[in-house]
Amino acid sequence: MPARREPPTPPVVVIGHAREPGAAREGALEELKLRMRAEIERRDVLAAPARRVHDWLAVSRALDEAAPALARAEAIPAGKEWVVAFRVGGDAFDTALERVRAAGLRAPLRVACVPLAVVGGTREVYEVRELYGAVLRSALESHGLEPLATDEVYSALEQGVDLSAVAGARRFGRLAHADAIVSGSVQLVAGELVLEVTLRDARSGRLLGGFGGPVDPAGMASLARRHAIVLEKGLGVE
């Protein structure tokens, strides 16, 4: 089945009016920036975490630079006011929008690596948990992601969030300013070490993937590095 294609962006018409010509132009520019930001936010909802804006201050700065180049119109008198009206073609709007979005993508993706829950574990199980978490965070960081500091993670967890629920994951994301959440558990089952790990989008709370099953404690470090690669693909990292 062919992939669904987005319909072409229609032309964007912007109008600004005020008592002074300069104020009318500023009003039109502000309206254009609002329209562009709203479209970025709409597209972000559909994007993978790695393809979403992480730095809205950078987006604001980029909008300040991009909007004037699109607003090619002079103020004209209309009764007691001045009016600035212009039309931006769909292709030009899209091109400018992608440049602005790119500015907001340069910040690293913030990933909360929540310490795995230990179910009835021994000292060795806790040591395996710590090793897995440390190697996973290091692997993600080496690939350009930003694992949250431990105190940031625990500060959000102390608010009583349920990471297994969509609403809880979204609340954790807001509290920790995280883009994604890695969580799960490790336990001994019939003498075997069993690992369960899930990846959630911290903005929507949606489950993006996961893996689990019996693991060899001696190979936990290499397993964590392989898991980091799988997690990155789930986040849309290219």
VODO-144131 format. One record per residue: residue number from 1; residue in one letter; x negated, y, z negated of N, C-alpha, C in turn. Coordinates in steps of 0.1 Angstrom, whole numbers, always signed. Each point is the difference from the previous one (the first is absolute). Example, Ala and Ser with C-alpha at 12.3 -4.5 7.8 and 13.67 -1.06 7.14 Angstrom:
BEGIN
[1; "a"; [-132; -57; -78]; [+9; +12; +0]; [-9; +12; +0]]
[2; "s"; [+4; +11; +7]; [-9; +11; +0]; [+8; +11; -8]]
***
This chain:
BEGIN
[1; "m"; [-8; -12; +0]; [+8; +12; +0]; [-9; +12; +0]]
[2; "p"; [+2; +10; +9]; [-8; +12; +1]; [+1; +8; -12]]
[3; "a"; [-11; +7; -4]; [+0; +9; -12]; [+10; +12; +2]]
[4; "r"; [+6; +4; -10]; [+10; +11; +1]; [-8; +13; +1]]
[5; "r"; [+3; +8; +10]; [-8; +12; +2]; [+8; +12; -5]]
[6; "e"; [-7; +9; -6]; [+6; +12; -6]; [+5; +9; +12]]
[7; "p"; [+11; +6; -1]; [+5; +9; +11]; [-9; +12; +0]]
[8; "p"; [-1; +6; +12]; [-8; +13; +1]; [+5; +10; -9]]
[9; "t"; [-9; +8; -5]; [+3; +11; -9]; [+6; +11; +8]]
[10; "p"; [+12; +5; -4]; [+7; +11; +8]; [-7; +13; -3]]
[11; "p"; [+2; +10; +9]; [-6; +13; -3]; [+5; +6; -13]]
[12; "v"; [-8; +8; -6]; [+3; +6; -13]; [+2; +15; +2]]
[13; "v"; [+11; +5; -4]; [+3; +14; +1]; [+0; +6; -14]]
[14; "v"; [-8; +11; -1]; [-2; +7; -13]; [+4; +14; +1]]
[15; "i"; [+7; +6; -10]; [+4; +14; +0]; [-3; +6; -13]]
[16; "g"; [-6; +12; +0]; [-2; +7; -13]; [+5; +14; +2]]
[17; "h"; [+6; +6; -10]; [+5; +14; +1]; [-2; +7; -14]]
[18; "a"; [-3; +13; +2]; [-2; +8; -12]; [+1; +15; +4]]
[19; "r"; [-1; +9; -10]; [+1; +14; +3]; [-13; +6; +7]]
[20; "e"; [-11; -7; -2]; [-13; +4; +6]; [-5; -11; +10]]
[21; "p"; [-6; +4; +11]; [-5; -10; +9]; [-10; -10; -6]]
[22; "g"; [-9; +5; -8]; [-10; -9; -6]; [+7; -11; -9]]
[23; "a"; [+10; +5; -8]; [+7; -9; -8]; [+9; -10; +8]]
[24; "a"; [+5; +4; +11]; [+7; -9; +9]; [-9; -12; +5]]
[25; "r"; [-12; +4; +4]; [-9; -10; +4]; [-4; -9; -11]]
[26; "e"; [-3; +5; -12]; [-3; -8; -11]; [+11; -10; -4]]
[27; "g"; [+12; +5; +1]; [+12; -9; -2]; [+0; -11; +10]]
[28; "a"; [-2; +3; +12]; [+0; -11; +11]; [-11; -10; -3]]
[29; "l"; [-12; +5; -4]; [-11; -9; -2]; [+3; -9; -12]]
[30; "e"; [+6; +5; -11]; [+4; -8; -11]; [+10; -10; +4]]
[31; "e"; [+10; +4; +8]; [+10; -10; +4]; [-6; -11; +8]]
[32; "l"; [-10; +3; +9]; [-7; -10; +8]; [-8; -10; -9]]
[33; "k"; [-7; +6; -10]; [-7; -9; -9]; [+9; -9; -8]]
[34; "l"; [+11; +5; -4]; [+10; -8; -7]; [+5; -12; +8]]
[35; "r"; [+3; +4; +13]; [+4; -11; +10]; [-11; -10; +2]]
[36; "m"; [-12; +4; +1]; [-11; -9; +2]; [-2; -9; -13]]
[37; "r"; [+0; +6; -11]; [-2; -8; -13]; [+12; -10; -1]]
[38; "a"; [+12; +4; +3]; [+11; -9; -2]; [-1; -12; +10]]
[39; "e"; [-6; +2; +12]; [-2; -11; +9]; [-11; -9; -4]]
[40; "i"; [-11; +6; -6]; [-10; -8; -6]; [+5; -9; -11]]
[41; "e"; [+8; +5; -9]; [+6; -7; -11]; [+9; -11; +6]]
[42; "r"; [+7; +2; +10]; [+9; -10; +6]; [-8; -11; +6]]
[43; "r"; [-11; +3; +7]; [-8; -10; +6]; [-8; -8; -11]]
[44; "d"; [-3; +6; -11]; [-7; -6; -11]; [+8; -12; -6]]
[45; "v"; [+13; +2; +0]; [+9; -11; -6]; [-2; -13; +8]]
[46; "l"; [-2; +1; +13]; [-1; -11; +9]; [-14; -6; +1]]
[47; "a"; [-10; +8; -5]; [-14; -4; +2]; [-5; -9; -11]]
[48; "a"; [-11; -8; +4]; [-7; -8; -10]; [-7; +9; -10]]
[49; "p"; [-2; -4; -12]; [-7; +9; -10]; [-13; +6; +5]]
[50; "a"; [-8; -7; +7]; [-13; +6; +5]; [+3; +10; +11]]
[51; "r"; [+12; +1; +6]; [+3; +9; +11]; [+9; +11; -5]]
[52; "r"; [+0; +2; -13]; [+9; +11; -6]; [-9; +11; -5]]
[53; "v"; [+6; +11; -2]; [-8; +12; -5]; [-3; -2; -15]]
[54; "h"; [-13; +2; -3]; [-4; -1; -14]; [-4; +13; -6]]
[55; "d"; [-2; +10; +9]; [-5; +13; -5]; [+9; +11; +6]]
[56; "w"; [+11; +4; -7]; [+9; +10; +5]; [-5; +14; +0]]
[57; "l"; [-10; +3; -9]; [-7; +13; +1]; [-7; +1; +13]]
[58; "a"; [-7; -10; +5]; [-6; +0; +13]; [+10; +2; +11]]
[59; "v"; [+11; -6; -1]; [+11; +1; +10]; [+5; +15; +0]]
[60; "s"; [+1; +6; -12]; [+5; +14; +0]; [-10; +9; +7]]
[61; "r"; [-13; -2; -3]; [-10; +8; +7]; [+0; -2; +15]]
[62; "a"; [+2; -13; +4]; [+0; -3; +14]; [+12; +7; +7]]
[63; "l"; [+11; +0; -7]; [+12; +6; +5]; [-2; +15; +2]]
[64; "d"; [-7; +7; -9]; [-3; +14; +1]; [-8; +3; +12]]
[65; "e"; [-8; -10; +4]; [-9; +2; +12]; [+8; -3; +13]]
[66; "a"; [+8; -11; -1]; [+7; -5; +13]; [+12; +9; +4]]
[67; "a"; [+7; +5; -10]; [+13; +6; +4]; [-2; +13; +9]]
[68; "p"; [-9; +9; -3]; [-1; +12; +8]; [-3; -3; +15]]
[69; "a"; [-7; -11; +3]; [-3; -3; +14]; [+12; -5; +7]]
[70; "l"; [+11; -4; -7]; [+12; -5; +6]; [+10; +11; +2]]
[71; "a"; [-2; +11; -8]; [+10; +11; -1]; [-3; +11; +10]]
[72; "r"; [+1; -3; +13]; [-4; +10; +10]; [+12; +9; +4]]
[73; "a"; [+3; +9; -9]; [+12; +9; +3]; [-2; +13; -8]]
[74; "e"; [+4; +11; +6]; [+0; +12; -7]; [+13; +4; -6]]
[75; "a"; [+0; +8; -10]; [+13; +5; -6]; [+7; +9; +9]]
[76; "i"; [+13; -1; +1]; [+9; +9; +8]; [+10; +6; -9]]
[77; "p"; [+4; +12; +3]; [+11; +6; -9]; [+13; -6; +3]]
[78; "a"; [+8; -1; -11]; [+14; -5; +2]; [+8; +7; -10]]
[79; "g"; [+6; +11; +3]; [+8; +8; -9]; [-9; +6; -10]]
[80; "k"; [+3; -2; -13]; [-8; +5; -11]; [-12; -9; -4]]
[81; "e"; [-1; -11; +7]; [-11; -10; -3]; [-9; -3; +12]]
[82; "w"; [-10; -7; -3]; [-9; -5; +10]; [+0; -15; +0]]
[83; "v"; [+0; -6; +12]; [+1; -14; +2]; [-12; -6; +7]]
[84; "v"; [-5; -11; -5]; [-10; -8; +7]; [+6; -14; +3]]
[85; "a"; [+0; -3; +13]; [+6; -13; +4]; [-10; -7; +10]]
[86; "f"; [-2; -12; -2]; [-9; -8; +9]; [+4; -14; +1]]
[87; "r"; [-4; -7; +10]; [+3; -14; +3]; [-14; -8; +1]]
[88; "v"; [-1; -10; -8]; [-12; -9; +1]; [+4; -13; +6]]
[89; "g"; [-7; -3; +11]; [+3; -13; +7]; [-3; -12; -9]]
[90; "g"; [+7; -11; +3]; [-1; -12; -9]; [-14; -5; +0]]
[91; "d"; [-7; +0; +12]; [-14; -6; +0]; [-9; +9; -8]]
[92; "a"; [+1; +13; +2]; [-8; +10; -8]; [+2; -1; -15]]
[93; "f"; [+13; -2; -3]; [+3; -1; -14]; [-6; -13; -6]]
[94; "d"; [+1; -11; +7]; [-6; -13; -4]; [-15; +1; -2]]
[95; "t"; [-7; +6; +10]; [-14; +1; +0]; [-5; +8; -12]]
[96; "a"; [+7; +11; -3]; [-4; +9; -11]; [+3; -8; -13]]
[97; "l"; [+11; -7; +0]; [+4; -7; -12]; [-10; -11; -4]]
[98; "e"; [-5; -7; +10]; [-9; -11; -3]; [-14; +6; -5]]
[99; "r"; [-4; +11; +5]; [-12; +7; -5]; [+2; +3; -15]]
[100; "v"; [+12; +6; -3]; [+2; +3; -14]; [+1; -12; -9]]
[101; "r"; [+6; -10; +5]; [+1; -13; -8]; [-14; -5; -2]]
[102; "a"; [-8; +0; +10]; [-14; -5; -1]; [-7; +6; -12]]
[103; "a"; [+2; +13; -2]; [-7; +7; -11]; [+4; -5; -13]]
[104; "g"; [+13; -5; -1]; [+4; -5; -13]; [-3; -15; -2]]
[105; "l"; [-5; -6; +10]; [-4; -14; -1]; [-14; -2; -4]]
[106; "r"; [-8; +11; -1]; [-14; -2; -3]; [-3; -3; -15]]
[107; "a"; [+9; +2; -8]; [-1; -3; -14]; [+1; -16; -2]]
[108; "p"; [-8; -6; -8]; [+0; -14; -2]; [+14; -5; -5]]
[109; "l"; [+3; -12; +4]; [+12; -7; -5]; [-2; -4; -15]]
[110; "r"; [+9; +4; -9]; [-1; -3; -14]; [+7; -13; -3]]
[111; "v"; [-8; -10; -5]; [+5; -13; -3]; [-1; -3; -15]]
[112; "a"; [+12; -4; -6]; [+0; -3; -14]; [-2; -16; -1]]
[113; "c"; [-12; -4; -5]; [-3; -14; -2]; [+4; -3; -14]]
[114; "v"; [+12; -4; -3]; [+5; -3; -13]; [-6; -13; -5]]
[115; "p"; [-6; +0; -12]; [-6; -12; -5]; [+10; -12; +0]]
[116; "l"; [-4; -11; +5]; [+9; -12; +1]; [+5; -4; -14]]
[117; "a"; [+13; -3; -1]; [+5; -5; -12]; [-5; -14; -3]]
[118; "v"; [-4; -2; -12]; [-5; -14; -4]; [+11; -7; -8]]
[119; "v"; [+4; -11; +6]; [+10; -8; -7]; [-6; -12; -7]]
[120; "g"; [+0; +1; -14]; [-5; -10; -8]; [-14; -4; +3]]
[121; "g"; [-9; +9; +3]; [-13; -2; +4]; [-10; -2; -11]]
[122; "t"; [-12; -5; +4]; [-11; -2; -9]; [-10; +12; +2]]
[123; "r"; [-11; +0; -7]; [-10; +10; +2]; [-5; -1; +14]]
[124; "e"; [-2; -12; +6]; [-5; -2; +13]; [+10; +6; +11]]
[125; "v"; [+13; -1; -3]; [+10; +6; +10]; [-1; +15; +0]]
[126; "y"; [-2; +6; -12]; [-1; +14; -1]; [-13; +5; +7]]
[127; "e"; [-11; -8; -1]; [-12; +4; +7]; [+1; -1; +15]]
[128; "v"; [+8; -10; +5]; [+3; -1; +14]; [+8; +12; +5]]
[129; "r"; [+10; +3; -8]; [+8; +12; +3]; [-8; +13; +2]]
[130; "e"; [-9; +2; -10]; [-9; +12; +1]; [-9; +0; +12]]
[131; "l"; [-6; -12; +3]; [-8; -1; +12]; [+7; +3; +13]]
[132; "y"; [+12; -6; +1]; [+8; +2; +12]; [+3; +15; +2]]
[133; "g"; [+5; +6; -11]; [+4; +14; +1]; [-12; +9; +3]]
[134; "a"; [-12; -2; -6]; [-12; +8; +3]; [-4; -2; +15]]
[135; "v"; [-1; -12; +4]; [-4; -2; +14]; [+10; +5; +10]]
[136; "l"; [+13; -1; -3]; [+10; +5; +9]; [-1; +15; +1]]
[137; "r"; [-1; +7; -11]; [-1; +15; +0]; [-13; +4; +8]]
[138; "s"; [-11; -7; -2]; [-12; +4; +6]; [+1; -2; +15]]
[139; "a"; [+6; -11; +5]; [+2; -3; +14]; [+9; +11; +7]]
[140; "l"; [+11; +3; -7]; [+9; +10; +6]; [-8; +14; +1]]
[141; "e"; [-7; +3; -11]; [-7; +13; +0]; [-11; +0; +11]]
[142; "s"; [-7; -11; +3]; [-10; +0; +10]; [+6; +1; +14]]
[143; "h"; [+13; -2; +1]; [+6; +2; +13]; [+8; +13; +2]]
[144; "g"; [-3; +9; -10]; [+5; +14; +2]; [+13; +2; -8]]
[145; "l"; [+5; -9; -7]; [+12; +2; -8]; [-4; +5; -14]]
[146; "e"; [+10; +5; -8]; [-3; +5; -13]; [+8; -7; -11]]
[147; "p"; [-7; -10; -6]; [+7; -7; -11]; [+2; +10; -12]]
[148; "l"; [+11; +0; -6]; [+3; +9; -11]; [-9; -4; -12]]
[149; "a"; [-3; +10; -8]; [-8; -3; -12]; [+9; -8; -10]]
[150; "t"; [-6; -8; -8]; [+8; -8; -10]; [+9; +8; -8]]
[151; "d"; [-5; +12; -5]; [+9; +7; -9]; [+12; +6; +7]]
[152; "e"; [-1; +3; +13]; [+11; +4; +8]; [+11; -11; +1]]
[153; "v"; [-5; -12; +2]; [+9; -12; +1]; [+7; -2; -13]]
[154; "y"; [-7; -1; -11]; [+6; -3; -13]; [+9; +12; -4]]
[155; "s"; [-3; +12; +3]; [+8; +11; -4]; [+14; -1; +7]]
[156; "a"; [+1; -5; +12]; [+12; -2; +7]; [+8; -12; -6]]
[157; "l"; [-8; -11; -3]; [+6; -12; -5]; [+6; +3; -14]]
[158; "e"; [-5; +9; -7]; [+5; +3; -14]; [+14; +6; +0]]
[159; "q"; [+4; +4; +12]; [+14; +5; +1]; [+10; -11; +2]]
[160; "g"; [-4; -12; -1]; [+9; -11; +0]; [+6; -4; +14]]
[161; "v"; [-8; +2; +11]; [+5; -2; +13]; [+0; -15; +3]]
[162; "d"; [+10; -5; +8]; [+0; -14; +5]; [-4; +0; +14]]
[163; "l"; [-13; -5; +2]; [-6; +0; +13]; [+7; -11; +10]]
[164; "s"; [+8; -9; -6]; [+6; -10; +9]; [+13; +6; +6]]
[165; "a"; [+4; +11; -4]; [+12; +6; +5]; [-3; +12; +9]]
[166; "v"; [+8; +3; +10]; [-3; +11; +10]; [+0; +13; -8]]
[167; "a"; [+10; +2; -8]; [+1; +13; -8]; [-12; +2; -9]]
[168; "g"; [-5; -11; -6]; [-11; +0; -9]; [-13; +3; +7]]
[169; "a"; [-2; -6; +12]; [-12; +3; +8]; [+0; +14; +4]]
[170; "r"; [+11; +6; +4]; [+1; +13; +5]; [-3; +10; -12]]
[171; "r"; [+5; -3; -11]; [-3; +8; -12]; [-15; +0; -4]]
[172; "f"; [-5; -12; +1]; [-15; -1; -3]; [-8; +8; +10]]
[173; "g"; [+4; -1; +13]; [-7; +8; +10]; [+0; +15; -3]]
[174; "r"; [+12; +5; -4]; [+1; +14; -3]; [-9; +4; -12]]
[175; "l"; [+1; -9; -11]; [-8; +3; -12]; [-15; +0; +2]]
[176; "a"; [-4; -10; +8]; [-15; -2; +2]; [-5; +7; +13]]
[177; "h"; [+9; +6; +8]; [-3; +6; +13]; [-8; -10; +8]]
[178; "a"; [+7; -12; +1]; [-6; -11; +8]; [+7; -1; +13]]
[179; "d"; [-7; -6; +10]; [+6; -3; +13]; [+4; -15; +1]]
[180; "a"; [-7; -8; -8]; [+3; -14; +1]; [-3; -7; -14]]
[181; "i"; [+6; -11; -2]; [-2; -7; -13]; [-3; -15; +2]]
[182; "v"; [-11; -4; -6]; [-4; -14; +0]; [+2; -5; -14]]
[183; "s"; [+8; -11; -2]; [+3; -5; -13]; [+2; -15; +1]]
[184; "g"; [+2; -7; -11]; [+2; -14; +1]; [-3; -7; -14]]
[185; "s"; [-3; -13; +1]; [-3; -7; -12]; [-10; -11; +3]]
[186; "v"; [-6; -5; -11]; [-9; -12; +0]; [+3; -8; -12]]
[187; "q"; [+1; -13; +2]; [+3; -9; -11]; [-5; -14; +3]]
[188; "l"; [-1; -8; -10]; [-4; -14; +1]; [+13; -9; +1]]
[189; "v"; [+1; -8; +10]; [+11; -9; +3]; [-5; -14; +2]]
[190; "a"; [+3; -8; -10]; [-5; -14; +1]; [-15; -1; +3]]
[191; "g"; [-7; +9; -7]; [-15; +0; +1]; [-5; +7; +12]]
[192; "e"; [+8; +5; +8]; [-4; +8; +12]; [+2; +15; -2]]
[193; "l"; [-9; +8; +5]; [+1; +14; -1]; [+9; +5; +12]]
[194; "v"; [+11; +6; -3]; [+10; +5; +10]; [+0; +15; +1]]
[195; "l"; [-2; +6; +11]; [+0; +14; +2]; [+12; +4; +9]]
[196; "e"; [+7; +11; -4]; [+11; +6; +8]; [-3; +15; +1]]
[197; "v"; [+0; +5; +12]; [-3; +14; +2]; [+10; +6; +10]]
[198; "t"; [+5; +11; -3]; [+10; +7; +9]; [-5; +14; +3]]
[199; "l"; [+3; +5; +12]; [-3; +14; +5]; [+13; +7; +2]]
[200; "r"; [+2; +12; -6]; [+12; +8; +2]; [-4; +14; +5]]
[201; "d"; [+9; +5; +8]; [-1; +14; +4]; [+5; +8; -12]]
[202; "a"; [-9; +9; -5]; [+4; +7; -12]; [+10; +12; +2]]
[203; "r"; [+1; +4; +13]; [+10; +10; +3]; [+14; -5; +1]]
[204; "s"; [+2; -11; +7]; [+13; -6; +2]; [+3; -11; -9]]
[205; "g"; [-10; -6; -7]; [+1; -11; -8]; [+1; -14; +7]]
[206; "r"; [+0; +1; +13]; [+2; -12; +9]; [-12; -10; -2]]
[207; "l"; [+3; -12; +0]; [-10; -11; +0]; [-6; -1; +14]]
[208; "l"; [-14; +1; +0]; [-7; +0; +13]; [-6; -14; +3]]
[209; "g"; [-2; -8; -11]; [-6; -13; +2]; [-5; -5; -13]]
[210; "g"; [-6; -12; +1]; [-5; -6; -12]; [-6; -14; +3]]
[211; "f"; [-6; -6; -10]; [-6; -13; +2]; [-1; -6; -14]]
[212; "g"; [-2; -14; +0]; [-1; -6; -13]; [-2; -15; +1]]
[213; "g"; [-4; -6; -11]; [-2; -15; +0]; [-12; -3; -8]]
[214; "p"; [-4; -12; -1]; [-11; -5; -8]; [-13; +6; +6]]
[215; "v"; [-9; +4; -9]; [-13; +6; +5]; [-11; -6; -8]]
[216; "d"; [-12; +1; +6]; [-12; -6; -7]; [-7; +12; -7]]
[217; "p"; [-1; -1; -13]; [-6; +11; -8]; [-14; +4; +5]]
[218; "a"; [-8; -10; +5]; [-13; +2; +4]; [-1; +9; +13]]
[219; "g"; [+11; +0; +8]; [+1; +8; +12]; [+8; +12; -1]]
[220; "m"; [+2; +5; -12]; [+9; +11; -2]; [-5; +13; +6]]
[221; "a"; [-13; +2; +0]; [-5; +13; +5]; [+2; +0; +16]]
[222; "s"; [-3; -11; +6]; [+1; +0; +15]; [+15; +1; +3]]
[223; "l"; [+9; -6; -8]; [+14; +0; +2]; [+5; +14; -1]]
[224; "a"; [-5; +8; -9]; [+5; +14; -2]; [-4; +8; +12]]
[225; "r"; [-12; -2; +5]; [-5; +7; +12]; [+9; -3; +13]]
[226; "r"; [+4; -13; +1]; [+9; -4; +11]; [+14; +7; -2]]
[227; "h"; [+4; +0; -12]; [+13; +6; -3]; [+0; +14; +3]]
[228; "a"; [-11; +7; -2]; [-1; +15; +3]; [+3; +2; +14]]
[229; "i"; [-6; -9; +9]; [+2; +2; +14]; [+15; -2; +4]]
[230; "v"; [+6; -10; -6]; [+15; -3; +3]; [+8; +12; -5]]
[231; "l"; [-3; +5; -12]; [+7; +12; -5]; [-1; +12; +9]]
[232; "e"; [-12; +2; +5]; [-2; +12; +9]; [+9; -1; +12]]
[233; "k"; [+1; -12; +6]; [+8; -2; +11]; [+15; +2; -3]]
[234; "g"; [+4; -4; -12]; [+14; +2; -4]; [+3; +15; -2]]
[235; "l"; [-10; +8; -3]; [+1; +14; -2]; [-1; +8; +13]]
[236; "g"; [-3; -7; +11]; [-2; +7; +13]; [-13; +6; +3]]
[237; "v"; [-10; -4; -8]; [-14; +5; +2]; [-5; -5; +12]]
[238; "e"; [-6; +8; +9]; [-5; -4; +13]; [-15; -2; -1]]
***
